[in-house]
Amino acid sequence: MPPSGPAPRRAVRDLDQLRAALAGAERAEGWGIAQGLDHNAFGGRPVDRALIEDNRPI
């Protein structure tokens, strides 16, 4: 019998993976629901929304 509950989360290791995760993320009032973001996904750049702005809700 398959396990119940949400699918296991995958580690996000770079900006491309972060953008993909955000594109498919559950949303609540326009906010992407997530947890445990590793700041290393930003590749040493300052954490800034400009790096992922293409995933803003419409």
Residue pairs with C-beta under 8 A, 6 or more apart in sequence:
9 36
10 17
10 21
11 38
12 18
12 21
12 37
12 38
12 41
13 38
13 40
13 41
14 41
14 43
15 41
15 42
15 43
15 51
15 52
17 41
18 37
18 41
18 42
18 52
19 52
19 54
19 55
21 34
22 32
22 34
22 52
22 55
23 55
25 32
25 33
25 34
26 32
26 33
27 33
27 57
30 57
32 55
39 47
42 48
42 51
45 51
